[in-house]
């Protein structure tokens, strides 16, 4: 992400209790051995367990205890696939939806939670059977008719409707379902996706998606992944757009954009599918930067390794429709025509943030520090002859006309100790309101530059590519990264440990070193 600048619940069904038939009592009952009672009790327990299938479920946790959003996400299961069927009319601001959520139980479950903010739940089924639901805040607790065995795959269907809400983050920014000049825009980082579909809304639970969106004729609906076509209703008044996301995606990276877009689909020279959607008001201003999309992806592939997804692209909405650009998977969202640096930043997130996603929101710098450093690398690629100088100052051989990474680092370091960049360590934002503050971005990038200076340019570039490849489609924490960097550079482990201590976790402005 980068701030934009002209840059009724049903009653629970109670399962029938297991019963055993009893023979009529005999008038002359034989005397029971004192040893027989324990044996009978044991046998009864075995039979009851067999009759009940051995399932003794407990509710899944309501929240994953994220350091900043402890109630976000849910325990006891992992989602593998979302099938979302949505219909939206901007004139009435009414959203109707059906979410089919396929998941695997990680424990025996008597109940589990989904995250859903606002909207009215019209019905719930689990594996086709009506299920009870209750709500407290954004928690939707689902009680299936039959308990779920550990390891079982199950499908939950939630039907819902209403006026989707906009969520204000702790830092004051807006997300969720945003009304725009000609439609709507759904943005999810960090909690906004629960405003438009129920799910396990924590970045640690990634899934594949199929998303269909029905909108009034004349509007288009763009989402993540690859287009699976469109169809018009029999009366000709509505159009349904279908999108498929095959690679795992964290829910905060899901998006829907509804509006009067100009769309284009083409294939790059390397065979990568590209889909762009641009608000007509932004078409002229964005044409130049859009023309460089294949070049940026090619450069990213050379710098960070193979592009991780089956398509790319962008969504450019009208300026003012959102407050920031966001790295939504496959195609980032921009409010207005982006500058080239922001364009590079959000596309770099496809490797760092989208493919390799944070384990918790404390690990945000692994997204933003990397994407910011990608900007630095892009800028410096026109300097010198491309030789490795051995000190983290490879000058590159590109055509990007900007400062070297070292020059950018030096300019940032010259900022006074009172500057916000030194307000807290990048790996430890004090509150949820600060996970998108300058230390996470710029000082996060400075950490990476210190790593580069420590291990040398060739080893650093190998680290960038290998980190993205070895953690592809997964989640990673700061501890994972620091351990990985030391493992890849064992001769520099002591120096890297000092970098973590001073630059990653140290308070205040570090000594130059």
C-alpha positions as CSV (number, residue, x, y, z in Angstrom):
1,X,0.0,0.0,0.0
2,X,1.1,3.5,-0.6
3,X,-0.7,6.7,0.3
4,X,-1.9,8.4,-2.9
5,X,-0.5,11.7,-4.0
6,X,-1.1,13.4,-7.4
7,X,1.0,10.7,-6.2
8,X,-32.3,-13.6,12.6
9,X,-30.4,-16.3,13.7
10,X,-32.1,-19.7,13.8
11,X,-32.4,-21.6,17.0
12,X,-29.7,-24.2,17.4
13,X,-30.7,-27.7,16.3
14,X,-30.1,-30.1,19.1
15,X,-29.0,-33.5,18.0
16,X,-31.0,-36.5,19.4
17,X,-29.2,-38.0,22.3
18,X,-27.9,-41.5,22.0
19,X,-30.3,-44.0,23.7
20,X,-29.9,-47.6,24.7
21,X,-32.8,-50.0,24.9
22,X,-33.4,-51.6,28.3
23,X,-35.0,-55.0,28.9
24,X,-37.9,-55.2,31.5
25,X,-36.6,-55.7,35.0
26,X,-36.7,-59.3,36.3
27,X,-38.5,-59.8,39.7
28,X,-35.6,-62.0,40.7
29,X,-32.5,-60.1,39.6
30,X,-29.2,-62.0,40.1
31,X,-26.7,-60.3,42.5
32,X,-24.1,-58.2,40.6
33,X,-20.5,-58.8,41.3
34,X,-18.8,-55.6,42.7
35,X,-16.2,-55.9,39.9
36,X,-18.9,-55.9,37.3
37,X,-20.0,-52.3,37.7
38,X,-16.7,-50.7,36.6
39,X,-16.5,-53.1,33.7
40,X,-20.1,-52.3,32.5
41,X,-19.3,-48.6,32.8
42,X,-16.3,-49.0,30.6
43,X,-18.2,-51.0,28.1
44,X,-21.0,-48.4,28.1
45,X,-18.5,-45.6,27.4
46,X,-17.0,-47.5,24.5
47,X,-20.4,-48.1,23.0
48,X,-21.5,-44.5,23.4
49,X,-18.3,-43.3,21.8
50,X,-18.8,-45.6,18.9
51,X,-22.4,-44.5,18.5
52,X,-21.5,-40.8,18.6
53,X,-18.7,-41.3,16.1
54,X,-16.0,-40.2,18.5
55,X,-16.5,-36.6,17.8
56,X,-16.3,-34.3,20.8
57,X,-16.0,-30.9,19.2
58,X,-15.3,-27.5,20.7
59,X,-15.8,-24.1,19.2
60,X,-13.0,-22.6,17.1
61,X,-11.4,-19.5,18.5
62,X,-13.0,-16.1,17.7
63,X,-9.8,-14.3,16.6
64,X,-6.2,-15.3,16.0
65,X,-4.7,-13.0,18.6
66,X,-2.9,-10.8,16.0
67,X,-0.8,-8.3,17.8
68,X,-2.8,-5.4,16.5
69,X,-6.2,-7.0,15.5
70,X,-6.6,-9.8,18.1
71,X,-10.3,-10.5,17.0
72,X,-9.4,-10.7,13.3
73,X,-9.5,-14.1,11.7
74,X,-10.7,-17.3,13.4
75,X,-9.3,-20.6,14.7
76,X,-10.1,-24.2,14.1
77,X,-10.1,-24.3,10.3
78,X,-8.3,-23.2,7.2
79,X,-10.2,-22.0,4.1
80,X,-9.1,-23.4,0.8
81,X,-11.6,-21.8,-1.6
82,X,-14.2,-18.9,-1.7
83,X,-16.9,-18.8,-4.3
84,X,-18.5,-15.4,-4.0
85,X,-21.6,-14.5,-6.1
86,X,-22.4,-10.8,-5.7
87,X,-24.9,-8.4,-7.1
88,X,-24.6,-4.6,-6.6
89,X,-26.6,-1.6,-7.7
90,X,-24.9,1.7,-7.1
91,X,-28.2,3.6,-7.3
92,X,-29.7,1.8,-4.3
93,X,-26.3,0.9,-2.7
94,X,-27.6,-2.6,-2.1
95,X,-25.4,-5.6,-2.1
96,X,-26.7,-9.2,-2.2
97,X,-24.3,-12.1,-1.8
98,X,-23.8,-15.8,-1.5
99,X,-20.5,-17.1,-0.2
100,X,-19.6,-20.7,-0.5
101,X,-16.6,-21.3,1.7
102,X,-14.7,-24.6,1.5
103,X,-12.5,-25.3,4.5
104,X,-10.6,-28.0,6.4
105,X,-11.3,-28.5,10.1
106,X,-8.0,-28.3,12.1
107,X,-9.8,-29.6,15.2
108,X,-13.1,-31.3,16.0
109,X,-15.5,-28.3,15.8
110,X,-18.9,-27.8,17.4
111,X,-19.0,-24.2,16.1
112,X,-16.8,-21.8,14.3
113,X,-16.6,-18.1,13.5
114,X,-16.6,-16.0,10.4
115,X,-15.7,-12.3,10.1
116,X,-18.6,-10.2,8.7
117,X,-19.0,-6.5,9.3
118,X,-22.6,-5.1,8.8
119,X,-25.0,-6.6,6.3
120,X,-27.8,-9.0,7.2
121,X,-27.3,-12.7,7.2
122,X,-30.3,-14.3,5.4
123,X,-29.4,-18.0,5.8
124,X,-26.5,-20.4,6.7
125,X,-25.9,-24.0,5.7
126,X,-23.0,-26.3,6.4
127,X,-22.6,-29.2,4.0
128,X,-26.1,-28.5,2.8
129,X,-27.8,-28.7,6.2
130,X,-29.3,-25.6,7.9
131,X,-27.0,-24.2,10.5
132,X,-27.6,-21.8,13.4
133,X,-25.9,-18.4,13.5
134,X,-25.4,-15.7,16.0
135,X,-23.6,-12.3,15.8
136,X,-21.6,-10.2,18.1
137,X,-19.8,-7.3,16.5
138,X,-18.1,-8.6,13.4
139,X,-18.1,-12.2,14.6
140,X,-20.6,-14.5,13.0
141,X,-20.7,-17.7,15.0
142,X,-21.9,-20.7,13.0
143,X,-23.2,-23.9,14.8
144,X,-23.5,-26.7,12.3
145,X,-26.1,-29.4,12.8
146,X,-23.4,-32.1,12.9
147,X,-20.1,-31.6,14.6
148,X,-17.1,-31.5,12.2
149,X,-14.3,-34.0,12.6
150,X,-10.7,-32.9,12.7
151,X,-9.4,-33.1,9.1
152,X,-12.8,-33.0,7.5
153,X,-13.4,-30.8,4.5
154,X,-16.7,-28.9,4.8
155,X,-18.6,-26.3,2.9
156,X,-20.4,-23.3,4.5
157,X,-22.9,-21.3,2.5
158,X,-23.9,-17.9,3.8
159,X,-26.5,-15.8,2.1
160,X,-26.5,-12.1,3.0
161,X,-27.7,-8.7,1.9
162,X,-27.8,-5.0,2.8
163,X,-25.9,-1.8,2.4
164,X,-22.2,-2.6,2.7
165,X,-20.2,-0.3,5.0
166,X,-17.1,1.7,4.8
167,X,-14.6,0.9,7.6
168,X,-12.4,3.6,9.2
169,X,-9.0,2.2,10.2
170,X,-7.2,3.0,13.4
171,X,-5.0,5.4,11.3
172,X,-8.1,7.2,10.0
173,X,-8.0,5.8,6.4
174,X,-11.1,4.3,4.7
175,X,-11.5,0.8,3.4
176,X,-14.2,-1.8,3.0
177,X,-16.9,-1.0,0.4
178,X,-16.3,2.5,-0.9
179,X,-18.9,4.3,-3.0
180,X,-17.3,6.0,-6.0
181,X,-18.5,8.5,-8.6
182,X,-19.8,5.8,-10.9
183,X,-20.0,2.6,-8.8
184,X,-18.0,1.1,-5.9
185,X,-14.5,0.0,-5.0
186,X,-13.8,-2.8,-2.4
187,X,-10.4,-2.5,-0.6
188,X,-9.3,-4.8,2.2
189,X,-6.1,-3.8,4.0
190,X,-6.1,-4.6,6.8
191,X,-9.8,-5.4,7.8
192,X,-12.0,-4.1,5.0
193,X,-12.8,-7.4,3.2
194,X,-15.2,-8.4,6.0
195,X,-17.4,-5.5,4.8
196,X,-18.4,-7.4,1.7
197,X,-18.0,-11.1,2.3
198,X,-17.8,-13.4,5.3
199,X,-14.6,-15.3,5.8
200,X,-11.5,-15.9,7.8
201,X,-10.1,-12.4,7.4
202,X,-6.5,-12.7,8.5
203,X,-3.6,-12.7,6.1
204,X,-2.3,-16.1,7.5
205,X,-5.3,-18.0,5.9
206,X,-4.9,-17.8,2.1
207,X,-7.3,-19.4,-0.4
208,X,-8.3,-19.6,-4.1
209,X,-11.3,-17.6,-5.2
210,X,-14.1,-17.5,-7.8
211,X,-15.9,-14.2,-7.8
212,X,-18.9,-13.3,-9.9
213,X,-20.4,-9.8,-9.8
214,X,-23.7,-8.7,-11.4
215,X,-24.2,-5.0,-12.1
216,X,-26.6,-2.9,-14.0
217,X,-26.0,-2.8,-17.8
218,X,-23.5,-0.2,-18.8
219,X,-21.2,-0.8,-15.8
220,X,-18.3,-3.2,-15.6
221,X,-17.1,-5.3,-12.6
222,X,-13.4,-6.0,-12.3
223,X,-11.8,-8.3,-9.7
224,X,-8.6,-10.4,-9.2
225,X,-7.3,-13.2,-11.3
226,X,-8.4,-14.1,-14.8
227,X,-11.6,-13.2,-16.5
228,X,-13.9,-16.2,-17.1
229,X,-16.2,-14.2,-19.3
230,X,-19.4,-12.2,-18.9
231,X,-23.1,-12.8,-19.6
232,X,-26.1,-10.5,-19.9
233,X,-29.4,-11.3,-18.2
234,X,-32.4,-12.3,-20.4
235,X,-34.0,-8.9,-19.9
236,X,-30.8,-7.2,-20.9
237,X,-30.7,-5.1,-17.8
238,X,-27.8,-6.7,-15.9
239,X,-24.4,-8.1,-16.7
240,X,-22.5,-10.7,-14.7
241,X,-18.7,-10.7,-14.7
242,X,-16.8,-13.8,-13.6
243,X,-13.2,-13.9,-12.2
244,X,-11.0,-16.8,-11.1
245,X,-8.0,-16.7,-8.8
246,X,-6.1,-20.0,-8.9
247,X,-3.1,-19.0,-6.7
248,X,-3.6,-18.6,-2.9
249,X,-4.7,-15.1,-1.9
250,X,-5.0,-13.4,1.4
251,X,-8.5,-11.9,1.8
252,X,-7.2,-8.4,2.3
253,X,-5.9,-8.5,-1.3
254,X,-9.3,-9.3,-2.8
255,X,-11.0,-6.5,-4.7
256,X,-14.1,-5.6,-6.7
257,X,-14.3,-2.4,-8.8
258,X,-17.6,-1.4,-10.3
259,X,-17.7,1.5,-12.7
260,X,-17.6,2.7,-16.3
261,X,-14.2,1.3,-17.0
262,X,-12.3,1.1,-20.2
263,X,-10.8,-2.4,-20.2
264,X,-8.0,-4.0,-22.2
265,X,-6.7,-7.5,-22.3
266,X,-3.4,-8.5,-24.0
267,X,-0.4,-10.8,-23.6
268,X,3.2,-9.7,-23.0
269,X,6.1,-10.9,-25.1
270,X,6.8,-13.5,-22.3
271,X,3.3,-14.8,-22.5
272,X,1.8,-13.2,-19.4
273,X,-1.8,-12.2,-19.5
274,X,-2.5,-8.6,-18.7
275,X,-5.9,-7.1,-17.9
276,X,-6.3,-3.3,-17.2
277,X,-9.3,-1.3,-16.2
278,X,-9.2,2.5,-16.3
279,X,-11.8,5.1,-15.5
280,X,-12.3,7.1,-18.6
281,X,-11.5,10.3,-16.7
282,X,-8.0,8.9,-16.1
283,X,-7.3,7.3,-19.4
284,X,-5.2,10.1,-20.9
285,X,-3.2,10.8,-17.7
286,X,-2.4,7.2,-17.2
287,X,-1.5,6.1,-20.7
288,X,2.2,6.7,-20.4
289,X,2.7,4.8,-17.2
290,X,0.4,2.0,-18.4
291,X,2.6,1.5,-21.4
292,X,5.5,0.6,-19.1
293,X,3.7,-2.2,-17.3
294,X,5.4,-5.0,-19.3
295,X,8.7,-3.3,-18.8
296,X,8.2,-3.1,-15.0
297,X,7.1,-6.8,-14.8
298,X,10.1,-7.9,-16.9
299,X,12.4,-5.9,-14.6
300,X,10.7,-7.4,-11.5
301,X,11.2,-10.9,-13.0
302,X,14.9,-10.2,-13.5
303,X,15.3,-8.7,-10.0
304,X,12.9,-10.7,-7.8
305,X,12.6,-14.0,-9.7
306,X,9.7,-15.5,-11.7
307,X,6.5,-13.5,-11.6
308,X,4.3,-15.5,-9.1
309,X,0.9,-15.3,-10.7
310,X,-0.9,-16.2,-13.9
311,X,-1.9,-12.7,-14.8
312,X,-1.1,-9.1,-14.0
313,X,-2.7,-5.7,-14.7
314,X,-4.0,-2.6,-12.9
315,X,-7.3,-0.9,-11.9
316,X,-7.1,2.8,-12.1
317,X,-10.2,4.5,-10.6
318,X,-11.0,8.1,-10.5
319,X,-8.9,10.4,-8.4
320,X,-10.6,10.8,-5.0
321,X,-12.4,7.5,-5.1
322,X,-9.8,6.2,-2.5
323,X,-7.1,7.7,-0.4
324,X,-4.2,5.4,-1.3
325,X,-3.0,2.8,-3.8
326,X,-3.2,-0.8,-2.8
327,X,-1.4,-4.0,-4.0
328,X,-4.6,-6.0,-4.7
329,X,-3.5,-9.4,-6.1
330,X,-2.8,-9.6,-9.8
331,X,-3.9,-6.0,-10.5
332,X,-3.1,-3.2,-8.0
333,X,-5.6,-0.4,-7.5
334,X,-4.7,3.3,-8.0
335,X,-7.0,6.3,-7.3
336,X,-6.0,8.3,-10.3
337,X,-3.1,8.0,-12.6
338,X,-0.1,6.9,-10.6
339,X,3.4,8.2,-10.8
340,X,6.1,5.7,-11.9
341,X,7.5,5.2,-8.4
342,X,4.1,4.2,-7.0
343,X,3.5,2.0,-10.0
344,X,6.7,0.1,-9.4
345,X,6.0,-0.1,-5.7
346,X,2.6,-1.7,-6.0
347,X,3.7,-4.1,-8.7
348,X,6.7,-5.2,-6.6
349,X,4.1,-6.2,-3.9
350,X,3.1,-9.0,-6.2
351,X,6.2,-10.7,-5.0
352,X,6.5,-9.2,-1.5
353,X,3.1,-9.0,0.2
354,X,0.9,-10.9,-2.2
355,X,2.8,-14.1,-3.0
356,X,4.9,-13.9,0.3
357,X,2.3,-12.6,2.8
358,X,2.8,-11.6,6.4
359,X,2.0,-14.0,9.2
360,X,0.7,-11.2,11.3
361,X,0.2,-7.4,10.8
362,X,3.4,-6.9,12.9
363,X,5.2,-8.2,9.8
364,X,4.0,-5.3,7.6
365,X,7.5,-4.1,7.0
366,X,8.2,-7.3,5.0
367,X,5.6,-5.9,2.6
368,X,6.3,-2.2,2.6
369,X,10.1,-2.2,3.2
370,X,10.6,-4.5,0.3
371,X,8.3,-2.6,-2.1
372,X,9.9,0.7,-1.1
373,X,13.4,-0.8,-1.7
374,X,12.1,-2.0,-5.1
375,X,11.6,1.7,-5.9
376,X,15.2,2.4,-4.9
377,X,16.5,-0.4,-7.1
378,X,14.4,0.8,-10.0
379,X,15.7,4.3,-9.7
380,X,19.4,3.4,-9.6
381,X,19.4,1.0,-12.6
382,X,20.7,3.7,-15.0
383,X,23.9,4.4,-13.1
384,X,27.4,3.1,-14.2
385,X,28.3,-0.1,-15.9
386,X,26.4,-2.7,-13.9
387,X,29.4,-4.1,-12.2
388,X,29.2,-5.4,-8.6
389,X,31.3,-3.1,-6.5
390,X,31.2,-5.5,-3.6
391,X,29.8,-2.9,-1.2
392,X,26.1,-2.9,-2.1
393,X,26.4,-0.2,-4.7
394,X,25.8,-2.1,-8.0
395,X,25.1,0.7,-10.4
396,X,23.0,-1.3,-12.8
397,X,22.7,-0.9,-16.6
398,X,19.1,0.2,-17.1
399,X,17.4,3.4,-18.2
400,X,15.6,4.7,-15.2
401,X,17.4,7.9,-14.4
402,X,17.3,8.2,-10.6
403,X,19.5,8.2,-7.6
404,X,21.4,5.2,-6.4
405,X,20.0,3.3,-3.4
406,X,22.9,4.6,-1.4
407,X,22.1,8.1,-2.3
408,X,18.5,7.6,-1.3
409,X,19.7,6.0,2.0
410,X,22.0,8.9,2.7
411,X,19.3,11.5,2.0
412,X,17.0,9.8,4.5
413,X,19.7,9.4,7.1
414,X,20.3,13.1,7.0
415,X,16.8,13.7,8.5
416,X,16.9,14.9,12.1
417,X,16.3,12.6,15.1
418,X,12.9,14.3,15.5
419,X,11.7,13.1,12.1
420,X,8.9,10.5,12.0
421,X,11.1,8.0,10.2
422,X,12.9,7.4,13.5
423,X,9.7,7.2,15.6
424,X,9.8,3.5,16.2
425,X,11.6,0.4,14.8
426,X,10.1,-1.0,11.6
427,X,9.5,-4.4,13.0
428,X,7.6,-3.1,16.1
429,X,5.0,-0.5,15.4
430,X,3.6,0.6,18.7
431,X,-0.1,0.4,17.7
432,X,-2.4,-0.6,14.8
433,X,-2.6,3.0,13.8
434,X,1.1,3.0,12.9
435,X,1.5,0.0,10.8
436,X,1.6,2.2,7.7
437,X,3.8,4.9,9.0
438,X,7.2,6.0,7.6
439,X,9.4,3.7,9.7
440,X,7.6,0.7,8.2
441,X,8.3,1.9,4.7
442,X,11.4,4.0,4.5
443,X,13.3,2.7,7.5
444,X,12.2,-0.8,6.4
445,X,13.9,-0.2,3.1
446,X,17.0,1.2,5.0
447,X,17.2,-2.2,6.8
448,X,17.4,-3.9,3.5
449,X,20.1,-1.6,2.3
450,X,22.1,-2.3,5.4
451,X,21.7,-6.0,4.6
452,X,22.9,-5.3,1.1
453,X,26.0,-3.5,2.3
454,X,26.7,-6.3,4.8
455,X,26.5,-9.3,2.4
456,X,27.4,-7.6,-0.9
457,X,25.3,-7.0,-3.9
458,X,25.4,-10.4,-5.6
459,X,24.4,-12.2,-2.3
460,X,21.7,-9.6,-1.6
461,X,20.1,-10.0,-5.0
462,X,20.2,-13.8,-4.6
463,X,18.6,-13.3,-1.2
464,X,15.7,-11.2,-2.8
465,X,15.0,-13.9,-5.4
466,X,15.4,-16.9,-3.1
467,X,13.2,-15.4,-0.3
468,X,10.4,-14.8,-2.8
469,X,10.8,-18.3,-4.4
470,X,11.2,-20.3,-1.2
471,X,8.2,-18.7,0.4
472,X,6.0,-18.5,-2.7
473,X,2.2,-18.5,-1.9
474,X,3.0,-18.7,1.8
475,X,3.3,-16.5,4.9
476,X,6.4,-15.3,6.7
477,X,7.3,-13.4,9.8
478,X,10.2,-11.1,10.6
479,X,11.9,-14.0,12.5
480,X,11.6,-16.1,9.4
481,X,13.3,-13.5,7.3
482,X,16.2,-12.8,9.7
483,X,16.9,-16.5,10.2
484,X,16.7,-17.1,6.4
485,X,19.1,-14.2,5.7
486,X,21.6,-15.5,8.2
487,X,21.3,-19.1,6.9
488,X,21.9,-17.9,3.3
489,X,24.9,-15.8,4.5
490,X,26.5,-17.8,7.4
491,X,29.8,-15.9,7.2
492,X,27.9,-12.7,7.9
493,X,25.6,-13.9,10.6
494,X,27.2,-11.8,13.3
495,X,27.1,-8.6,11.2
496,X,23.5,-9.3,10.2
497,X,22.5,-9.8,13.9
498,X,23.9,-6.3,14.5
499,X,21.7,-5.0,11.7
500,X,18.6,-6.5,13.2
501,X,19.5,-5.2,16.7
502,X,20.2,-1.6,15.6
503,X,18.2,-1.0,12.4
504,X,15.2,-3.4,12.6
505,X,14.5,-3.4,16.4
506,X,16.5,-0.4,17.7
507,X,14.7,2.7,19.0
508,X,15.6,6.1,17.7
509,X,18.0,7.1,15.0
510,X,20.9,4.6,14.8
511,X,24.5,5.7,14.6
512,X,25.7,5.7,11.1
513,X,27.8,2.5,11.5
